Amino acid sequence: MTAERYTAVFTGLLGLKRPGEYPYLTMDEDPLGSGTYTLRRDRPPYERLGREISFEDLPKGCRQLVLDTYRRLWNL
């Protein structure tokens, strides 16, 4: 597995965001078990992104990591 099996791009009024940049999370299929994930703030690599999937279609560990990251980013 590679760290970039899945990419979650966070949008909205995040204070850390600069114009054209977004926080995004790259992760493998089991990011909590393997520890293979990275949070970045930049322009997501749109040319390397595959097809869009729904949140429910992410593996369970990915969904948990996305929710945990979202809560940290927005202090929820």
C-alpha positions in Angstrom: 0.0 0.0 0.0 1.0 3.6 -0.6 0.3 6.5 1.6 -1.8 8.0 -1.2 -4.4 5.4 -1.7 -7.0 7.8 -0.4 -7.0 11.6 -0.3 -9.5 13.7 1.7 -9.5 17.4 0.9 -10.9 19.8 3.6 -12.6 22.9 2.4 -14.3 25.8 4.2 -13.3 28.8 6.2 -10.3 27.4 8.0 -8.1 30.2 9.3 -4.9 28.3 8.4 -5.9 28.3 4.7 -4.2 30.5 2.2 -5.8 31.4 -1.2 -5.7 28.3 -3.4 -4.5 26.1 -0.6 -6.4 23.5 1.3 -5.6 21.1 4.1 -5.7 17.5 2.7 -5.0 14.1 4.2 -3.4 11.3 2.3 -3.7 7.8 3.7 -3.5 4.1 3.0 -6.4 1.6 3.5 -5.6 1.2 7.2 -4.1 4.5 8.4 -4.8 3.9 12.1 -3.2 0.5 12.1 -0.3 1.2 9.9 0.3 4.8 10.8 0.6 5.6 7.1 -1.0 9.0 6.6 0.1 12.6 6.1 -1.7 15.9 6.6 -0.6 18.6 4.3 -1.6 22.2 3.6 -1.0 23.1 -0.1 -2.6 22.7 -3.4 -3.9 19.1 -3.6 -2.4 17.1 -6.4 -5.5 17.3 -8.6 -3.7 15.7 -11.6 -3.0 12.6 -9.5 -6.4 12.3 -7.9 -8.6 9.5 -9.1 -12.3 9.3 -8.9 -14.4 10.9 -6.2 -16.0 8.5 -3.7 -18.5 9.2 -0.9 -17.4 9.3 2.8 -19.3 6.1 3.4 -17.2 4.3 0.8 -14.0 4.9 2.7 -12.6 2.1 4.8 -13.6 2.4 8.5 -10.1 3.5 9.7 -10.0 6.2 7.0 -13.4 7.5 8.0 -12.3 7.7 11.7 -9.1 9.5 10.7 -10.9 12.0 8.5 -13.4 12.8 11.4 -10.6 13.1 13.9 -8.6 15.4 11.7 -11.7 17.5 10.9 -12.4 18.0 14.5 -8.8 19.0 15.2 -8.7 21.5 12.3 -11.9 23.2 13.4 -11.4 22.8 17.2 -14.6 20.8 17.6 
